[in-house]
Amino acid sequence: MTGEQIVLVGGLWLDGSAWTDVASELTKRGRHAVPVTLPGQGDGHTSATLADQVAAVLAAVDAEPGGSVVVGHSAACTLAWLAADARPGRVAKVVLIGGFPSGNGQPYADFLPIVDGVMPFPGWEPFDGADAADLDEPARQAFAAAAIPVPEGVARGVVQLTDERRFDVPVVVVCPEFTPTQAREWIASGEVPELTRAKHVELVDIDSGHWPMITRPAELAMILAAV
């Protein structure tokens, strides 16, 4: 194996198995992939909090003294950024897939209804269009069947960022359902203030919907191996 380990953190409703194909492809390329199953998203811990999920990502980072590339998908882009904030000397690079980090004091993912203490997968209607365009019906059914409701303590957790050194950590934004040009405009306009202040931001395009680890695992692994 070569280079830093690659810590893979999935977004809402996903456990570590979402990265199986990507991890396999990374291994073929001589990279050490570490898919993370987050507390409350695969371990049955329905009372998990955002702090618990941050701790799980940091445990993966701390297990490798040689440094880590931390990959966050969708809402978990914020988890990856929180890892850079907590371990700016250990996180060599942050990769954000299909999302951007929330700012200090903002809720983690409080944008869908909470039902009986969890945020269930809402079905495909909210993702009509570019998000899910490359998922066929069997893939959609499989995703929905495997989707893990996100604990309220995670979704409504408040983001706490404390270390300005996070802005020194290089960032790669992988752009699936949006284009690098759009992302560049959002960052430049201040819509993504954390990345507006980041000193090293690279944008990479991938022709996919919101879940490239499912629909384009080999291509995504090639991008991650290259960073």
C-alpha positions as CSV (number, residue, x, y, z in Angstrom):
1,M,0.0,0.0,0.0
2,T,1.2,3.5,-0.7
3,G,0.4,7.0,0.5
4,E,-2.0,8.1,3.3
5,Q,-5.0,6.0,4.2
6,I,-8.2,7.0,2.6
7,V,-11.0,7.3,5.1
8,L,-14.5,7.0,3.5
9,V,-17.5,8.6,5.2
10,G,-20.9,8.2,3.6
11,G,-23.8,10.6,3.8
12,L,-27.3,10.3,5.3
13,W,-28.9,6.8,5.4
14,L,-25.6,5.0,4.4
15,D,-23.4,2.7,6.3
16,G,-19.8,1.7,5.4
17,S,-21.0,-0.9,2.9
18,A,-21.8,1.9,0.5
19,W,-18.1,2.1,-0.2
20,T,-17.5,-1.6,-0.9
21,D,-16.9,-1.3,-4.6
22,V,-14.9,1.9,-4.3
23,A,-12.7,0.3,-1.6
24,S,-12.1,-2.7,-3.7
25,E,-11.0,-0.5,-6.6
26,L,-8.7,1.5,-4.4
27,T,-7.1,-1.7,-3.1
28,K,-6.4,-2.7,-6.7
29,R,-4.6,0.7,-7.1
30,G,-2.5,0.0,-4.0
31,R,-4.3,2.4,-1.7
32,H,-5.5,1.6,1.8
33,A,-9.3,2.4,2.1
34,V,-11.0,2.6,5.4
35,P,-14.8,2.8,5.1
36,V,-16.5,4.1,8.3
37,T,-19.8,2.9,9.6
38,L,-21.0,5.8,11.6
39,P,-22.7,5.5,15.0
40,G,-26.5,5.4,14.3
41,Q,-26.0,4.5,10.7
42,G,-25.3,0.8,10.7
43,D,-24.6,-0.1,14.3
44,G,-28.1,0.0,15.7
45,H,-27.2,3.0,18.0
46,T,-30.4,5.0,17.4
47,S,-29.6,7.6,20.1
48,A,-26.3,8.5,18.5
49,T,-25.3,12.1,18.3
50,L,-23.3,14.2,15.8
51,A,-20.4,14.2,18.4
52,D,-20.5,10.4,18.3
53,Q,-20.1,10.4,14.5
54,V,-17.3,12.9,14.6
55,A,-15.6,10.7,17.2
56,A,-15.9,7.7,14.9
57,V,-14.2,9.6,12.0
58,L,-11.4,10.8,14.3
59,A,-10.9,7.3,15.6
60,A,-10.2,6.2,12.0
61,V,-7.8,9.1,11.5
62,D,-6.0,8.6,14.8
63,A,-5.5,4.9,14.0
64,E,-3.0,5.8,11.2
65,P,0.0,7.9,12.3
66,G,1.0,8.4,8.6
67,G,-1.8,10.7,7.8
68,S,-5.2,10.4,6.2
69,V,-7.2,11.7,3.2
70,V,-10.7,12.1,4.6
71,V,-13.5,11.7,2.1
72,G,-17.0,12.9,3.0
73,H,-20.1,12.4,0.8
74,S,-23.1,14.7,0.8
75,A,-24.0,15.7,4.4
76,A,-20.9,13.9,5.6
77,C,-18.8,16.6,3.8
78,T,-19.3,18.4,7.1
79,L,-17.9,15.4,9.1
80,A,-14.8,15.4,6.9
81,W,-14.3,19.1,7.5
82,L,-14.9,18.6,11.3
83,A,-12.1,16.0,11.1
84,A,-9.8,18.6,9.5
85,D,-10.7,21.1,12.2
86,A,-10.0,18.6,15.0
87,R,-6.8,17.1,13.4
88,P,-5.3,19.7,11.1
89,G,-1.9,18.1,11.4
90,R,-3.1,14.5,10.7
91,V,-5.6,15.1,7.9
92,A,-3.5,15.5,4.8
93,K,-6.4,16.4,2.5
94,V,-10.2,16.6,2.6
95,V,-12.3,15.3,-0.4
96,L,-15.9,16.5,-0.6
97,I,-18.3,14.5,-2.8
98,G,-21.6,16.1,-3.8
99,G,-21.7,18.6,-0.9
100,F,-20.1,21.3,1.1
101,P,-19.3,21.7,4.8
102,S,-21.7,23.5,7.1
103,G,-20.4,26.5,9.1
104,N,-19.8,26.9,12.8
105,G,-23.1,27.0,14.7
106,Q,-25.2,25.6,11.9
107,P,-27.3,22.4,12.2
108,Y,-25.7,19.3,10.6
109,A,-28.6,18.1,8.5
110,D,-31.8,19.4,9.8
111,F,-33.7,19.6,6.5
112,L,-36.1,16.7,6.4
113,P,-38.8,15.6,8.8
114,I,-38.0,13.8,12.0
115,V,-40.3,10.8,12.7
116,D,-40.1,9.0,16.1
117,G,-36.7,10.3,16.8
118,V,-35.1,9.6,13.4
119,M,-34.9,11.1,9.9
120,P,-36.1,8.3,7.6
121,F,-35.2,8.1,3.9
122,P,-37.9,10.2,2.3
123,G,-38.3,8.3,-0.9
124,W,-37.1,9.5,-4.3
125,E,-39.3,12.5,-4.9
126,P,-36.9,15.0,-3.2
127,F,-34.1,13.7,-5.5
128,D,-35.9,13.9,-8.8
129,G,-33.7,15.2,-11.6
130,A,-29.9,15.2,-11.7
131,D,-29.4,13.7,-8.2
132,A,-30.8,10.3,-9.1
133,A,-30.9,10.3,-12.9
134,D,-28.3,7.6,-13.1
135,L,-30.0,5.2,-10.6
136,D,-32.2,2.7,-12.4
137,E,-35.3,1.2,-10.7
138,P,-33.5,-1.8,-9.2
139,A,-30.8,0.4,-7.8
140,R,-33.4,2.8,-6.3
141,Q,-35.2,-0.1,-4.7
142,A,-32.0,-1.5,-3.2
143,F,-31.0,1.8,-1.9
144,A,-34.3,2.5,-0.2
145,A,-34.5,-1.0,1.3
146,A,-31.0,-0.6,2.8
147,A,-31.4,3.0,3.9
148,I,-30.8,3.5,7.7
149,P,-32.9,6.2,9.4
150,V,-30.5,8.9,10.8
151,P,-30.9,9.6,14.5
152,E,-32.3,13.0,15.5
153,G,-29.2,13.7,17.6
154,V,-27.1,13.5,14.4
155,A,-29.4,15.4,12.0
156,R,-30.1,18.2,14.5
157,G,-26.6,18.3,16.0
158,V,-24.9,21.7,15.9
159,V,-21.5,22.0,14.1
160,Q,-18.7,23.2,16.3
161,L,-15.5,24.4,14.4
162,T,-12.7,25.8,16.5
163,D,-9.3,25.6,14.7
164,E,-8.4,28.1,12.0
165,R,-5.7,25.7,10.8
166,R,-8.5,23.8,9.0
167,F,-8.3,26.4,6.2
168,D,-4.7,25.2,5.5
169,V,-5.8,21.7,4.7
170,P,-6.1,21.1,1.0
171,V,-9.6,20.4,-0.3
172,V,-10.8,18.6,-3.4
173,V,-14.4,19.0,-4.4
174,V,-15.8,16.2,-6.5
175,C,-18.7,17.5,-8.5
176,P,-21.3,14.9,-9.5
177,E,-24.8,16.4,-10.1
178,F,-23.4,19.9,-10.3
179,T,-20.5,21.2,-12.4
180,P,-17.1,22.6,-11.3
181,T,-18.1,25.9,-12.7
182,Q,-21.2,26.0,-10.5
183,A,-19.2,25.0,-7.5
184,R,-16.6,27.7,-8.2
185,E,-19.3,30.4,-8.4
186,W,-20.9,29.2,-5.1
187,I,-17.5,29.4,-3.4
188,A,-16.5,32.7,-4.9
189,S,-19.9,34.3,-4.0
190,G,-19.6,33.3,-0.4
191,E,-22.4,30.8,-0.4
192,V,-19.9,28.2,1.0
193,P,-18.0,30.4,3.5
194,E,-15.9,27.6,4.8
195,L,-14.5,26.9,1.4
196,T,-14.3,30.6,0.5
197,R,-11.7,30.8,3.3
198,A,-9.9,27.6,2.5
199,K,-6.5,28.3,0.9
200,H,-6.3,25.3,-1.4
201,V,-9.4,24.2,-3.3
202,E,-9.4,21.9,-6.3
203,L,-12.5,21.0,-8.3
204,V,-12.9,17.7,-10.1
205,D,-15.8,16.7,-12.3
206,I,-17.5,13.2,-12.4
207,D,-20.4,12.4,-14.7
208,S,-22.8,10.9,-12.2
209,G,-25.7,11.7,-10.0
210,H,-25.4,12.3,-6.2
211,W,-24.2,8.7,-5.4
212,P,-21.2,8.0,-7.6
213,M,-19.9,5.4,-5.1
214,I,-22.9,3.3,-6.3
215,T,-23.1,4.3,-10.0
216,R,-19.4,5.1,-10.9
217,P,-17.3,3.3,-8.3
218,A,-14.3,2.7,-10.5
219,E,-14.2,6.3,-11.8
220,L,-14.6,7.6,-8.3
221,A,-11.8,5.4,-7.0
222,M,-9.5,6.6,-9.8
223,I,-10.2,10.2,-8.6
224,L,-9.6,9.3,-5.0
225,A,-6.4,7.4,-5.7
226,A,-5.0,10.4,-7.6
227,V,-5.5,12.8,-4.8
